[in-house]
Amino acid sequence: MSLVEQYRAHTEERAKLGIPPLPLTAEQTRSLNALLQQNPVQEKEYLLELFLEHISPGVDDAALEKAAFLDGIVKGEISCSVIDSVEAVRILGTMLGGYNVKPLIDALSNSNPAICEAASEMLKKTLLVYDAFDDVVSQSKTNKYAREVLESWAAGEWFSSRPVISEKITLTVYKVPGETNTDDLSPASEAFTRSDIPLHALCMLGSKMTDPIGTIAQLKTKGHPLAYVGDVVGTGSSRKSGINSVQWHMGTDIPAVPNKRTGGVVIGGIIAPIFFNTAEDSGALPVQADVSAMETGDVIDLYPFDGKIEKNGEVIARFELTPNTLADEVRAGGRIPLIIGRNLTRKARKTLGLGEESLFQRPEQPADTGKGYTLAQKMIGKACGLAGVRPGMYVEAETLTVGSQDTTGAMTRDEVKEFAALSFSADLVMQSFCHTSAYPKPSDITLHRNLPFFIMSRGGVSLKPGDGVIHTWLNRMVLPDTLGTGADSHTRFPIGISFPGGSGLVAFAGVTGTMPLNVPESVLVRFTGKLQNGITLRDLVNAIPWVAMKKGLLTVEKKGKKNVFAGRILEIEGLPDLKVEQAFELSDASAERSAAACTVRLDKAPVIEYLSSNIELLEQMIKEGYGDADTLRRRIGKMQDWLKNPTLLEPDADAEYAEVIEIDMSAITEPILACPNDPDDVMTLSEVLRDEKRPKVIDEVFVGSCMTNIGHFRALGEVFRGKGVASAKLWIVPPTKMDMKKLIEEGYYAIFGAAGARIEIPGCSLCMGNQARVADNAVVFSTSTRNFDNRMGTGAQVYLGSAELAAVCALLGHLPNKDEYMEIFSRHLSGSKAENIYRYLNFDKLEKAELELLVD
Ligand code: SF4
């Protein structure tokens, strides 16, 4: 079948779903290039439309073919009757950056002035030039067209030529009542379609609203753009696919960029901070305002600068356009394009000896209080070359460690391509395959084959399918007191600090080694007292919302929800001797609090122990052929440097917090659980048993996820030793292959087998719920991170709690009472037994042969 027949058939197939065809592949682009060289060109209009609008820009393989073809036309090496050399330059200029940049810069010195002129005009609007900036500077000394480019960048014409955000925006409301989490917008079960934005957008809100796509189509007939309106919007994960789907339905096309849209308006009573940032990055306008007077179908007028929303001429809500740079961000096409362009303008002005520009709104910076800094404020300060930062400050922080997982990896890859980047500047970028390795679809297999090369060829580190959960690995690569990010909302380092972001921000951080941050306030959680027998770290995790609720700082109800942690940094102290593996349980769960980030104050000893172990792991990874070896070696070197003089930042005694919550561990005398289906809905075991509406019989138990470590599985094994088959269906999934092999070696898999457990390969498994799932409507006890509706199984009711309580539930088939639990815990898991159970993987203490076996 010819390209044209093939692509038309594909277009018709996709049209049946109401979506456009996929962009052309590199091979299809080569075929298209050949057709465009025929004389005469058959079906000229159709082929030109394919060439102009259906090839992804940046450093996509197809973009390489397109740019080379156009370069050939400009240089007179390729003859094309439907694209002349000046038009070829113009088309090159629509490709955003990457493979088009060199041909455009070459064209500045073409013998044909019309070509030079066109190249100059196109480069003036091109921001993704990276090191090619120096080529323009060098040419500008002798070439007037290059000089014009430099002057235009310095004047910020790329920005001033774009329309200012309208003073009044008329919109039709599409309201999603209550809370929308990112799983509603981009279901985990459809994760494999995320990089195909139009296809993935078809499942937006599918399990939450009745016929959302039909309703949206019908609302569009009113002739106005739609606004996404909700009480609480974007809770949960950092997935950019959520905003991608909103923008696909409510945004505007981007010329010459297929299957992606920008713009759009999101209005939320509360907009979750990561979602807010992702919206900003993507060119949407997020507004936090009272939405109680807005209903689906209402036509409203939004006045961004006056900060009001009107319906039928009456003001129904007021808001503040914040941050103060938001209007500039929307004008530039997003926060990220604004940062890149602003930096380009500054660089050009510096080169030309010009002073500071006055074109862009300066980020508002708070007054210095003169007080001390919190631990997080010192860590962020360190990443900015400052002693500390203040809440409300805007900074661009050095981002040393960046994580990417598989269900967002394809989007991050596409964003890296759109940034036109061929290498990473962040010190370490790591890719995992934990969400899709157990039961991969053909598209996952393709990703498993291709993504490692993409990551490693840019200097990143790639894990392999089956290696295990991203965070358990990435944490082992982190440096103390440094800053990072990741496109998984649980990227929350136990040492240092991490601000998870959408895939666009993560790609930006990976490519540039920096990330934009509006420094949030901090909430201090201070543990005091003594940990009681039978109480686990997971109970302390759940004690944080439990105590916050008692203090009136958190509510479960979504309407008018209170959450003292939302958008703030959760800083935890009072447990300095925790192993770093344990500290991650605390930091990981800060995602469920909707916190922007988390710090855990630890003593040096556990950090020294952890890094000494991790160096051995990384060295073994290099021996096993993991790449990029240079990046791993560089990270080992930095760990060794830290170990030579191990010091950790400490908060100042007079540091200021938005709230201080003290939790007396002596007062926690029984397990605390999160009830179905809300991680904030926490109760003690006795409270749950007294509550008639809570189910007590447990159908399925899941022990796994990044919230677990090897000690949890030994504890499960000890509870089951000699007990035979579990009374509830038991799922066991260790976080990494090293944990799995060690547990096998220690005989625990034999116990799990006797218990009739379903054991999966290391990875996310039921925690993500995108592959295997629990039975419909099952009552589940899980050690995983979150229990949003339908995440783990359709209609499932999921309790979240410790592995120890999970073990007892699996044994009995129901929630135990406090005495039953304490009796089993004391008999199997406490006293001298605990020392043997709660040992962590110290790779530096292993025999060489065992280390090789575990990391193999
Ligand atoms: S185990 Fe769960 S929370 Fe952790 S990375 Fe996987 S899906 Fe995310």
Boltz pocket constraint, residues with backbone or C-beta under 6 A from the ligand:
constraints:
  - pocket:
      binder: B
      contacts: [[A, 434], [A, 435], [A, 469], [A, 470], [A, 471], [A, 488], [A, 490], [A, 704], [A, 705], [A, 706], [A, 707], [A, 763], [A, 764], [A, 767], [A, 768], [A, 784], [A, 785]]
      max_distance: 6.0
